[in-house]
Amino acid sequence: MSRTAPPLPEGHNLLRDKTVVVTAAAGTGIGYAAAKRCTEEGARLLISDFHERRLGEAADRLEQETGQRPATCPCDVTQEDQVRALAAAAVQELDHVDVLVNNAGLGGYARVVDMTDEQWHPVLDVTLTGTMRVTRALLPHMLERGQGAIVNNASVLAWRAQEGQAHYAAAKAGVMAFTRCVAMEAAEAGVRVNAVAPSIAMHEFLSKVTPDGLLEELTAREAFGRAAETFEVANVIVFLASELSSYMTGEVVAVSSQRA
C-alpha cells in the first residue's frame, strides 16, 4: 500500500495564549515542525539549538512561514550552564513557560561489538541526560505556577529492536521511563509530562546519519507505504501540549504505522 501525505492542517488555536519552548528546533526535523505547528496553533515561542547560525535561519524561516518570529537562545543541552541560561531566557522573553518540548536527541549507527565509549556517551548525554537537564531547569517554574505541560521526544526503537541502534534505543527507553517518573512527581501540582514515540519521520538530516538502503527498508515496513511527515509527529506534540489531553500524564504515544 502506498499513500501520499495529507495536506498541512489548519490551525485551530489549540495553544492560544500559551508559551512554548522547543529544543533542537533548527533544521528540517521534528523540532522545527513542532515549533511551526505550535505557532500556527496560536502559541508564542522560544526556540533553541546548539547551532547558532542554523537557529537564526530557523527563526527567519518561521517568521516567513507564519508571520510570527520566535525568540531564540542558543543551547547545548550537554552543558548545564547553557541549559540554565536557556531557562532564564525563556522566562525573561516569554514571561512564563506553559509548554516545554524536549526534542534534542542524537543518533548514529554502530554495532555493539564495534561501539566505542566515544560513540555511546554522546548519544546518551544529548538524548537522555539532555532531556533531564532541560526538564530539571524548567520544571520548578511550572510547579510554582501550578500548571504546565512537558512533551518529550522518544522513539518506537525503545520498544522495537533494530540492529546498530543499541545506544539510541537505550537512550530513548530512558526518555520513556524518565517521562513516567517525572509525571508522577509533577502531577500533584497540575503539570503534565508525556512523550511521543515516532517510528520514522523523513527529513534531510536523517539520511545523513543512516546507512545506505536502511531508510528504504524501514519505510517499506510502514503500513501506509511511506514515512511520516515531520508535521504529522508535530500534530501529536501539539495535542499533548494542549488542553485536549488534559487527563493524560506519564503516557507515551506512538506515532507509527508499522506492521511489526
Secondary structure, 3 states (H helix, E strand, C coil): CCCCCCCCCCCCCCCCCCEEEECCCCCCCHHHHHHHHHHHCCCEEEEEECCHHHHHHHHHHHHHHHCCCCEEEECCCCCHHHHHHHHHHHHHHHCCCCEEEECCCCCCCCCCCCCCHHHHHHHHHHHHHHHHHHHHHHHHHHHHHCCEEEEEECCHHHCCCCCCCHHHHHHHHHHHHHHHHHHHHHHHHCEEEEEEEECCECCHHHHHCCCCCHHHHHHHCECCCCCECHHHHHHHHHHHHCHHHCCCCCCEEEECCECC
